[in-house]
Structures are given as structure tokens and as C-alpha cells.
Amino acid sequence: MNDATINPITLMIADDHQLFADGLHSILSEQGDFKVIGKAANGKEILHLLNHSLSDILIIDLNMPVLDGEIASEKISRLFPSVKIIVLSMYYTTNLAIRLKEMGVKAFIKKDTDAQSLFKIIKDVAQGNTYFQKLKPEIQEVNSFDDDDNFQKKHNLTYRELEILQLISETYSSSQIADKLCISIYTVDTHRKNMIQKLNVNGKTGLIKFAIENKR
């Protein structure tokens, strides 16, 4: 029996999508090196949990209701500096990574990271290392919106809307987006309607055209 099994890395998970959170909880719990000691659906809930018990590492989604992952991470870094934060998101830009790193986040990774890579990142972070994915120039140019976040601010979009807009630009259907983000089709369509209003485009066709024309 190794030391990691005797003293496993304690984890908390904060994600508002129960299917994803349950799946993450399951695969982490199967590893002898990890012990999940808490799970929350938003930033407010995770702050409440941390007030009662501290984990070694917190894995937190960027997009959550009540209190989102970015604001929650800033508060947790300040109030509970011993807790190492790993942020997960479908939306990833270099400037967002820099902002999270400056507030004390230890790792920022995309939600489609494979399980074995995630396990390694968790162990590295527990040992005091950091991990921030570097986007290749060609990937940034083809697959991401404005990297300095001006795009988001200009159009008053949430990170969830940016995630969905990104997938729309890659010709994902509502059902495919729902499957990828572990949300309902109704939620996807609600975000589509909100973006159509914010961007002042002509229906779903106009939104698709806007997404394709503005991806970089």
C-alpha cells in the first residue's frame, strides 16, 4: 500500500451539471489516490462546504448559477489559500487563463481533457505545480473567438454563451451541443434565443452566420 492510498488527495467538485459532476465523482472515486469529500452545484454552495471542511484540491466549473466559477475562485483563493483550484471549462482563451492564474488558480483545463491526463494534473497540482494549457496559434486562429475578451465584453455574452457560440461556429446542432456540455436542449435553445437578442441577428440562421463570421 503506497502513501497516496494511505493519505489520498482530498477533492471537492463544483459543477451545476449533475450528469458531468456525477461522472467526474465516479471516475475520481475509483482511483485509490483520490478521495472526493464534497460536491456542490454553484459557487455559493462550495464556499459553504469549504467553511466546514477544506479539501486539498477543488475542481470547479467556470459557468455556474448563483456564483460563477471565476468569482468563486477569486474568493476561495483569498479566503482559503491552502485549497488548490483547478478550473474546468469548454471555453478557453489565453487571457482568461492569465486572469485565473493571477487570482491564484493552479490549473485551467478544458472539459474534454481525458481522464488519465486529469489524474496526472491533479497529482501535479497537489505537489505544488501549475498547469495551463497553451493554445497553438493555428488552433487559436481557427477555433476561438477574440482572445483578449473584448469580444465577450463588446457583446455582453456570458461564458456559457461563448461556449455555445463556439460550438455553433463549428456547426454543432442543439442536440450535439447539449450532449457535449451535459445540458438540456431546452437550455441550449434558451441561450440561442438570448444571443439572438443580444447580437441583434435574424433568428437561428443569423446566429449561425454571425458565429462563423466572427470565429478566429
SVG drawing of the C-alpha trace seen along z (x, -y; Angstrom):
<svg xmlns="http://www.w3.org/2000/svg" viewBox="-37 -47 42 49">
<polyline fill="none" stroke="black" stroke-width="0.4" points="0.0,0.0 1.5,-3.3 1.5,-6.6 -1.1,-8.1 -3.6,-5.3 -3.0,-5.8 -3.3,-9.6 -5.3,-10.2 -5.6,-13.6 -8.9,-15.1 -11.1,-16.7 -14.2,-18.8 -16.2,-19.2 -18.3,-22.3 -20.3,-21.9 -24.0,-22.7 -24.4,-19.9 -25.3,-16.8 -24.5,-14.3 -21.0,-15.6 -20.4,-16.1 -21.6,-12.6 -19.4,-11.1 -16.4,-13.0 -17.1,-12.0 -17.3,-8.3 -14.0,-8.2 -12.1,-10.0 -13.5,-7.8 -12.3,-4.7 -8.7,-5.9 -7.1,-5.0 -5.1,-8.2 -8.1,-10.4 -11.0,-10.9 -14.0,-13.1 -15.2,-14.8 -17.7,-17.3 -19.8,-18.2 -21.6,-21.5 -23.8,-22.9 -22.6,-26.5 -20.0,-28.8 -22.1,-29.7 -22.6,-26.1 -18.8,-25.3 -18.0,-28.3 -20.4,-26.9 -18.7,-23.4 -15.2,-24.9 -16.3,-26.8 -16.8,-23.5 -14.1,-21.3 -11.1,-22.1 -10.1,-19.8 -6.6,-19.6 -8.0,-20.4 -11.1,-22.0 -12.2,-21.2 -14.6,-23.9 -16.6,-24.7 -16.3,-28.2 -20.0,-28.6 -22.4,-28.1 -25.5,-29.9 -25.7,-32.0 -22.0,-32.5 -19.9,-31.5 -16.5,-29.8 -14.4,-32.8 -15.8,-34.9 -15.9,-31.9 -12.3,-31.0 -11.2,-34.6 -13.0,-34.4 -11.7,-30.9 -8.1,-31.9 -8.4,-34.7 -10.3,-33.0 -8.8,-29.5 -5.3,-29.8 -4.4,-26.2 -7.0,-24.9 -5.6,-24.4 -8.0,-25.2 -8.4,-23.5 -10.8,-25.3 -12.6,-23.3 -14.4,-24.9 -15.3,-24.3 -14.3,-27.9 -10.6,-28.6 -8.6,-31.7 -5.1,-32.7 -6.2,-35.9 -8.7,-34.1 -6.0,-31.7 -3.8,-34.6 -6.5,-36.2 -7.3,-33.0 -3.6,-32.3 -3.2,-35.9 -6.0,-35.2 -4.4,-32.0 -5.9,-29.2 -3.4,-26.4 -4.7,-24.8 -7.1,-25.7 -8.1,-22.9 -10.8,-22.1 -13.6,-19.8 -12.8,-17.4 -9.4,-16.6 -9.1,-12.8 -9.3,-11.1 -5.7,-9.9 -4.4,-13.5 -6.8,-14.9 -5.4,-12.4 -1.9,-13.5 -2.8,-17.2 -4.4,-16.7 -1.4,-14.9 1.0,-17.6 -1.1,-20.4 -1.2,-18.6 2.6,-18.6 2.7,-22.4 2.9,-22.6 0.6,-24.5 -0.9,-23.6 -2.3,-26.0 -2.9,-24.7 -1.1,-26.6 -3.2,-27.0 -1.3,-26.6 -1.5,-29.6 -3.4,-27.7 -5.9,-26.5 -6.5,-30.0 -6.9,-31.3 -9.4,-28.7 -11.3,-27.7 -11.5,-30.6 -13.2,-34.0 -11.3,-37.2 -8.6,-36.1 -8.4,-39.4 -12.0,-39.0 -13.1,-42.2 -15.5,-40.1 -17.3,-38.9 -17.5,-42.4 -18.5,-44.1 -21.5,-41.8 -22.3,-41.3 -22.1,-37.5 -21.7,-35.1 -19.0,-32.3 -21.7,-29.7 -23.0,-31.7 -19.4,-31.9 -19.1,-28.1 -22.3,-27.6 -21.4,-30.2 -18.1,-28.5 -19.8,-25.1 -22.3,-26.8 -19.4,-28.1 -18.2,-24.5 -21.7,-23.6 -22.9,-21.7 -26.7,-21.2 -28.6,-22.0 -28.7,-18.3 -25.0,-17.9 -24.2,-21.0 -26.5,-19.6 -24.7,-16.3 -21.2,-17.9 -21.9,-20.4 -24.2,-17.9 -27.1,-20.3 -30.7,-20.0 -31.7,-21.0 -34.1,-23.5 -31.2,-25.2 -29.2,-25.4 -32.2,-26.9 -32.7,-29.4 -29.1,-30.5 -29.6,-30.7 -32.6,-33.0 -30.7,-35.2 -27.8,-35.5 -30.1,-36.3 -31.4,-39.3 -28.0,-40.4 -26.4,-40.2 -29.4,-41.6 -29.3,-38.9 -32.0,-37.4 -33.0,-34.2 -31.1,-30.9 -29.7,-31.4 -28.4,-34.8 -26.8,-33.4 -25.0,-30.7 -23.8,-33.2 -22.5,-35.5 -20.7,-32.7 -18.9,-31.5 -18.0,-35.1 -16.6,-36.0 -14.6,-33.0 -10.9,-33.5"/>
</svg>
